[in-house]
Amino acid sequence: MSPVKLSLTKKNEKKEEKSASQKGVLGLEKRKHPRFFVELPLDYSRKGKKTDFGGMVKDAGEGGILVYLPEKIDLGEVLKVEIYFAKGLELNTVQGTAKIVWADLAAKETWREHRYGLEFQSMPKGMVQKLKNLLKDLGETHKS
């Protein structure tokens, strides 16, 4: 093999490796909307249960939220959720239903802390815009 041909082959191999690794990184991110790190209180209720429970929202986007809840819940279960946040001196909420789409396998059972990914299923009229406004405010607050 000529030296020129050899060097071209190595360059092409490097390009293929680089593009393959880039595809791998891009392939992991399936979200349609950006997420914002937050610490917001959450109340939720399960179908058929009268009691509301509290939890914590750790990140949020238009499509869903990452939450820490005090109990183990099955994948696929739909929860009624209410997220609390302050805007100025006023307490606001975003309400809707969300489906558990993933659960952290390494949940801290002893601390009664379970991590879940929730995907929004439905929201009452006006709540989607309220959520978008909250996320917009969070984005502006966290700009460098």
C-alpha positions as CSV (number, residue, x, y, z in Angstrom):
1,M,0.0,0.0,0.0
2,S,1.4,3.4,-0.9
3,P,2.1,5.9,1.9
4,V,-0.5,8.4,0.5
5,K,-3.2,5.7,0.5
6,L,-2.3,4.6,4.0
7,S,-2.6,8.2,5.4
8,L,-5.9,8.7,3.7
9,T,-7.3,5.5,5.1
10,K,-6.3,6.5,8.7
11,K,-7.9,10.0,8.2
12,N,-11.1,8.3,7.0
13,E,-11.1,5.9,10.0
14,K,-10.7,8.8,12.4
15,K,-13.6,10.6,10.7
16,E,-15.8,7.5,11.0
17,E,-14.8,7.1,14.7
18,K,-15.5,10.7,15.4
19,S,-18.9,10.7,13.6
20,A,-19.9,7.4,15.3
21,S,-19.1,8.8,18.7
22,Q,-21.1,12.0,17.9
23,K,-24.0,9.9,16.8
24,G,-23.9,8.0,20.1
25,V,-24.0,11.2,22.1
26,L,-26.8,12.6,20.1
27,G,-28.7,9.3,20.2
28,L,-28.9,9.4,24.0
29,E,-30.8,12.7,24.2
30,K,-34.5,12.1,23.3
31,R,-36.1,15.2,24.8
32,K,-37.9,17.6,22.6
33,H,-37.7,20.4,25.1
34,P,-34.8,21.7,27.2
35,R,-34.8,21.0,30.9
36,F,-34.1,23.5,33.8
37,F,-32.7,22.5,37.2
38,V,-35.2,23.6,39.9
39,E,-36.2,22.8,43.4
40,L,-39.9,23.1,43.6
41,P,-42.4,21.5,45.9
42,L,-44.9,19.1,44.4
43,D,-48.1,17.5,45.6
44,Y,-49.4,14.4,43.9
45,S,-52.2,11.9,44.2
46,R,-52.6,8.4,42.9
47,K,-55.7,7.1,41.2
48,G,-58.0,5.5,43.8
49,K,-56.2,7.1,46.8
50,K,-57.7,10.0,48.7
51,T,-54.5,11.2,50.3
52,D,-52.1,13.7,48.6
53,F,-48.4,13.2,49.0
54,G,-45.5,15.6,48.8
55,G,-42.4,15.4,46.7
56,M,-39.8,17.6,45.1
57,V,-39.3,18.6,41.4
58,K,-35.6,18.6,40.5
59,D,-35.8,19.5,36.9
60,A,-38.6,20.6,34.5
61,G,-39.3,21.0,30.9
62,E,-42.4,21.4,28.7
63,G,-42.6,17.7,28.3
64,G,-42.1,16.5,31.8
65,I,-40.4,16.6,35.1
66,L,-37.8,14.7,37.2
67,V,-39.2,14.2,40.7
68,Y,-38.3,12.6,44.1
69,L,-41.2,11.0,45.8
70,P,-41.5,9.2,49.2
71,E,-43.0,6.0,47.9
72,K,-42.4,3.3,45.3
73,I,-44.8,3.6,42.3
74,D,-45.1,1.3,39.3
75,L,-44.0,2.4,35.8
76,G,-47.0,3.6,33.7
77,E,-49.0,4.9,36.6
78,V,-50.6,8.2,36.0
79,L,-50.5,10.8,38.8
80,K,-52.3,14.0,39.4
81,V,-49.6,16.6,40.1
82,E,-49.5,20.2,41.4
83,I,-46.2,22.1,41.3
84,Y,-45.8,25.1,43.5
85,F,-43.7,28.2,42.7
86,A,-43.5,31.8,43.7
87,K,-43.7,34.7,41.3
88,G,-43.0,37.8,43.2
89,L,-45.0,37.7,46.3
90,E,-47.7,35.5,44.8
91,L,-47.8,31.7,45.2
92,N,-48.7,29.9,41.9
93,T,-49.2,26.4,40.8
94,V,-49.1,24.3,37.6
95,Q,-51.5,21.4,37.6
96,G,-52.0,18.4,35.4
97,T,-51.6,14.7,35.0
98,A,-48.3,13.0,34.4
99,K,-47.3,9.4,33.6
100,I,-44.3,7.7,35.2
101,V,-42.1,6.8,32.3
102,W,-38.9,5.7,34.2
103,A,-37.8,5.0,37.7
104,D,-34.3,5.0,39.2
105,L,-33.3,1.5,39.9
106,A,-31.0,2.7,42.7
107,A,-33.7,4.3,44.8
108,K,-32.8,5.1,48.4
109,E,-35.3,2.9,50.1
110,T,-34.0,3.6,53.5
111,W,-34.5,7.4,53.0
112,R,-37.9,6.8,51.4
113,E,-36.7,8.7,48.4
114,H,-37.5,7.4,44.9
115,R,-36.5,9.2,41.6
116,Y,-38.9,9.2,38.7
117,G,-39.2,10.7,35.3
118,L,-42.8,11.9,34.6
119,E,-44.2,12.8,31.2
120,F,-47.1,15.3,31.1
121,Q,-50.3,13.7,29.8
122,S,-52.8,16.6,30.2
123,M,-53.2,20.0,31.8
124,P,-56.3,22.2,32.4
125,K,-56.7,25.1,30.1
126,G,-54.1,27.8,30.6
127,M,-51.7,25.6,32.5
128,V,-49.5,24.9,29.5
129,Q,-48.8,28.6,29.1
130,K,-48.3,29.0,32.8
131,L,-45.6,26.2,32.7
132,K,-44.0,27.8,29.6
133,N,-43.8,31.2,31.4
134,L,-42.3,29.5,34.5
135,L,-39.6,27.8,32.4
136,K,-39.0,31.1,30.5
137,D,-38.4,32.9,33.8
138,L,-36.1,30.1,35.0
139,G,-34.1,30.3,31.7
140,E,-33.7,34.1,32.1
141,T,-32.7,33.7,35.8
142,H,-30.0,31.2,35.0
143,K,-28.4,33.0,32.1
144,S,-24.7,33.9,32.7
